[in-house]
Amino acid sequence: MAWGTRWSAAAGALFIAVVVAGCELDDSDDSNGSTATTEPSDWWKCPTRLGGGWNFGRIPYGCDVEEFGDAEVVRTDFSPYIFDDEVADRSGERSRYVDELYGYLKEGAADYLSSRREASAEEVEAWRHAVYATAHQETFWTHYRKGSEENDRMLTMIRGDHGHGHGLMQIDDRWHTEAIENGKGWHLDENLTYALDIYYREWQQAPDEWCVGSPTNWKERARAAYSAYNGGPTQHCRWTDPNDTWAQNDQGYLEKYEQRTWLDYVSN
């Protein structure tokens, strides 16, 4: 399927989010639109959880894809974006995985923005950078993972925040229950599109906030968009308050935005 089709099809409605915060890196790589009347429980539809390590591709916890979607679709359509725990050379597998996902995010982010409006080349690059950093902060670029033989090679999708955050950019099932039930969590294309709908709304609003000096102050704009993505649509300037309850999230985002450590694994 062409990228233009994949991204323009879902670029309509915008949503308000409260999304799980990302986690800080640990180099020890061991093994709002809900219509529901009842908030999903912790670890909703996740009877078995796959552990992991705090690094790209395999943060905990993985939950069986089949609980929400079609594992065969994942294997057929998204095989390059599955981190395989059975590969003996885990660092090599991480490099392969991040390299593949980098291309996916690079093209997907640009196509998404072009589906919304015409943007300068400078903004496209700034937008991509902001999306890379958001995906890093939320999940260390983790979405699909296949367990080892010990785990019966279970094909999983990342779940965070006691299971409430679904997938790469962490769609929260307490605020987006209907969307999760309709596949916006497990399906990689739909997950990213849905998340970018939210982030794009905040990216557009950010230049009107007092904490963003100009529309082309890309770092301030990205930080403001992330604060609102993570904390809600009134929180664009949360990143300026070091005493805010969630200040560590904004600081973590800044570190990832500046350090760009995903590039350590990108070959081209």
Residue pairs with C-beta under 8 A, 6 or more apart in sequence:
3 107
3 108
3 111
4 111
4 114
4 115
6 108
6 111
6 189
6 193
7 108
7 111
7 112
7 115
7 193
8 111
8 115
10 189
10 190
10 193
10 194
10 197
11 112
11 115
11 116
11 193
11 197
12 197
13 197
14 197
14 198
14 200
14 201
15 32
15 33
15 176
15 179
15 194
15 197
15 198
15 201
16 32
16 33
16 175
16 198
16 232
16 233
17 32
17 171
17 172
17 175
17 176
17 195
17 198
17 229
17 230
17 232
18 32
18 172
18 174
18 175
18 230
18 231
18 232
19 138
19 165
19 169
19 170
19 171
19 172
19 195
19 198
19 229
19 230
20 138
20 160
20 161
20 164
20 165
20 170
20 172
21 137
21 138
21 161
21 230
21 246
21 248
21 249
21 252
22 136
22 137
22 138
22 139
22 140
22 249
22 252
22 253
22 256
23 54
23 59
23 140
23 160
24 54
24 252
25 54
25 55
25 140
25 261
26 53
26 54
26 55
27 55
28 53
28 54
29 53
29 54
29 55
29 58
29 90
30 51
30 52
30 53
31 51
31 52
31 53
32 175
32 176
33 175
33 176
33 178
33 179
34 173
34 174
34 175
34 176
34 177
34 178
34 179
35 177
35 178
36 177
36 178
39 174
39 177
40 164
40 173
40 174
40 177
40 180
42 162
42 163
42 164
43 49
43 63
43 159
43 162
43 163
44 163
44 164
44 173
45 63
45 67
45 68
46 61
46 63
46 64
46 67
46 159
46 163
47 64
48 63
48 64
48 154
49 60
49 61
49 62
49 63
49 159
50 60
50 61
50 62
50 63
50 145
50 147
50 151
50 154
50 156
51 60
51 61
52 58
52 59
52 60
52 61
52 62
52 142
52 145
53 59
53 60
54 140
55 94
55 140
56 94
56 97
56 98
56 140
56 141
56 142
56 262
56 265
57 83
57 93
57 94
57 97
57 98
57 140
57 141
57 142
57 145
58 83
58 85
58 94
58 142
58 145
59 139
59 140
59 142
59 158
59 160
61 158
61 159
61 160
61 163
62 145
62 147
62 154
62 156
62 157
62 158
62 159
63 156
63 157
63 158
63 159
63 163
64 154
64 155
64 156
65 71
65 74
65 144
65 155
65 156
65 157
65 186
66 155
68 157
68 166
68 180
68 181
68 183
68 185
68 186
69 157
69 183
69 186
69 187
71 155
73 187
74 82
74 144
74 155
74 186
74 188
75 82
75 155
78 144
78 188
80 100
80 104
81 97
81 100
81 101
81 104
81 143
81 144
81 188
82 97
82 144
82 145
82 146
82 155
83 93
83 94
83 97
83 142
83 144
83 145
83 146
84 93
84 145
84 146
85 145
85 146
85 147
85 148
85 151
86 146
86 147
86 148
86 149
86 153
87 93
94 265
95 265
95 267
97 141
97 265
98 141
98 262
98 265
98 266
99 265
99 266
99 267
99 268
101 141
101 143
102 132
102 262
102 265
102 266
104 188
105 128
105 131
105 132
105 135
105 141
105 192
106 128
108 189
108 192
109 127
109 128
109 131
109 132
109 196
110 124
110 127
110 128
112 192
112 193
112 196
112 200
113 119
113 123
113 124
113 127
113 200
114 124
116 200
119 127
122 216
123 216
123 218
126 218
126 221
126 222
127 203
129 218
129 222
129 257
129 260
130 199
130 203
130 218
130 221
130 222
130 225
130 226
130 257
131 196
131 199
132 260
132 262
133 222
133 226
133 253
133 256
133 257
133 260
134 169
134 195
134 199
134 226
134 229
134 253
135 141
135 168
135 169
136 256
136 261
136 262
137 226
137 249
137 252
137 253
137 256
138 160
138 165
138 168
138 169
138 170
139 158
139 160
139 165
139 167
139 168
139 169
139 170
141 168
141 262
142 158
142 168
143 157
143 158
143 167
143 168
143 188
143 191
144 155
144 156
144 157
144 158
144 188
145 155
145 156
145 157
145 158
146 153
146 154
146 155
146 156
147 153
147 154
147 155
147 156
157 166
157 167
157 185
157 186
158 166
158 167
158 168
159 165
159 166
160 170
161 170
161 172
163 173
164 172
164 173
164 174
165 171
165 172
165 173
166 172
166 173
166 180
166 184
166 185
166 186
166 191
167 185
167 186
167 188
167 191
168 188
168 191
168 192
168 195
169 191
169 192
169 195
169 196
169 199
170 195
171 179
171 180
171 184
171 185
171 191
171 194
171 195
173 180
173 185
176 184
176 194
179 185
179 194
183 190
184 190
184 191
184 194
185 191
198 229
199 225
199 226
199 229
201 233
202 224
202 225
202 226
202 228
202 229
202 233
202 236
203 221
203 222
203 225
205 225
205 228
205 233
205 236
206 212
206 220
206 221
206 224
206 225
206 228
206 236
207 214
207 215
207 221
209 224
209 236
209 237
210 237
211 220
211 224
211 236
211 237
211 239
211 240
212 220
212 221
212 224
212 236
213 220
215 221
219 257
222 257
223 239
223 250
223 253
223 254
223 257
224 236
224 237
224 239
225 236
226 239
226 250
226 253
227 235
227 236
227 237
227 238
227 239
227 250
228 234
228 235
228 236
228 238
230 246
230 249
230 250
230 253
231 238
231 246
231 249
238 244
238 246
238 247
238 250
239 247
239 250
239 253
239 254
241 247
244 250
